[in-house]
Amino acid sequence: MDAIFSELTLSYITWPELALRVGLAALFGLIIGYDRDSKNKPIDFRAYMIVAMTTCIVAIMGQELYADFNTADKVVSVDLAKIIAGVLTGIGFLGAGAIIKREN
């Protein structure tokens, strides 16, 4: 088991900072989702917590990949803007689903 954890190293941030960032993302997602839930909006706090946490994890993963492969050949192309664009596309699909659900 120790061999597995010795391989899991981060080069951009530390593990406690990762846990803090993901925890804060969950807290902010909970706050925004609770506000929407109290106003009877279609998407409640669970979806906002999941979106906030996964977005945070994907952004950290993108930073780690960039830190690991920024000196590599051009075979590996890590662009943080592509990651952000993908996340925004996913959030757009959530919004579209909320609009369709609301119309029915």
C-alpha positions in Angstrom: 0.0 0.0 0.0 2.9 2.4 0.8 4.3 1.7 -2.7 1.0 3.0 -4.2 1.1 6.2 -2.2 4.8 6.8 -2.9 3.9 6.9 -6.6 1.1 9.5 -6.1 3.2 12.6 -6.0 2.0 16.1 -6.9 4.4 18.5 -8.5 2.3 21.7 -8.5 0.5 21.6 -5.1 0.7 19.5 -1.9 -1.9 17.0 -0.8 -3.2 19.1 2.1 -3.6 22.1 -0.3 -5.5 19.8 -2.7 -7.8 18.7 0.0 -8.4 22.3 1.1 -9.2 23.4 -2.4 -11.6 20.6 -3.1 -13.2 21.2 0.4 -13.7 24.9 -0.3 -15.1 24.1 -3.7 -17.6 21.8 -2.1 -18.5 24.4 0.5 -19.0 27.1 -2.1 -21.1 24.7 -4.2 -23.2 23.9 -1.2 -23.7 27.6 -0.4 -24.8 28.5 -4.0 -26.9 25.3 -4.3 -28.6 26.0 -0.9 -29.5 29.5 -2.0 -31.0 28.1 -5.2 -32.8 25.3 -3.4 -34.3 27.8 -0.9 -35.7 29.8 -3.9 -37.2 26.6 -5.4 -34.9 26.7 -8.5 -34.7 23.5 -10.6 -31.1 22.5 -9.7 -30.4 22.1 -6.0 -27.3 21.9 -3.9 -26.2 18.4 -4.8 -25.6 19.2 -8.4 -23.8 22.4 -7.5 -21.5 20.6 -5.1 -20.7 17.9 -7.6 -20.0 20.4 -10.4 -17.8 22.6 -8.1 -15.8 19.6 -6.8 -15.3 18.0 -10.2 -14.4 21.3 -11.8 -11.8 21.9 -9.0 -10.3 18.4 -9.4 -10.2 18.8 -13.2 -8.5 22.2 -13.0 -5.9 20.8 -10.5 -5.4 17.8 -12.7 -4.7 20.1 -15.7 -2.2 22.1 -13.6 -0.4 18.9 -12.6 -0.3 17.6 -16.2 1.0 21.0 -17.4 3.7 21.0 -14.7 4.7 17.4 -15.6 4.7 17.8 -19.4 5.6 21.5 -20.0 9.1 20.6 -21.1 8.1 17.5 -23.1 8.0 17.3 -26.9 5.1 18.8 -28.8 3.6 15.3 -28.9 1.8 16.0 -25.6 -0.2 19.2 -25.8 -1.7 20.3 -22.4 -3.7 23.5 -22.7 -5.6 24.7 -19.6 -8.0 26.7 -21.8 -9.2 23.5 -23.4 -9.9 22.1 -20.0 -11.8 25.2 -18.9 -13.8 25.2 -22.2 -14.8 21.5 -21.6 -16.0 22.3 -18.1 -18.0 25.3 -19.3 -19.6 23.1 -22.0 -20.7 20.6 -19.3 -22.1 23.4 -17.1 -24.0 24.6 -20.2 -25.6 21.1 -20.6 -26.7 21.2 -17.0 -28.3 24.6 -17.5 -30.0 23.4 -20.7 -31.3 20.4 -18.8 -32.7 22.6 -16.1 -34.5 24.8 -18.6 -36.1 21.7 -20.3 -37.1 20.3 -17.0 -38.6 23.6 -16.0 -40.7 23.9 -19.1 -42.3 20.5 -18.6 
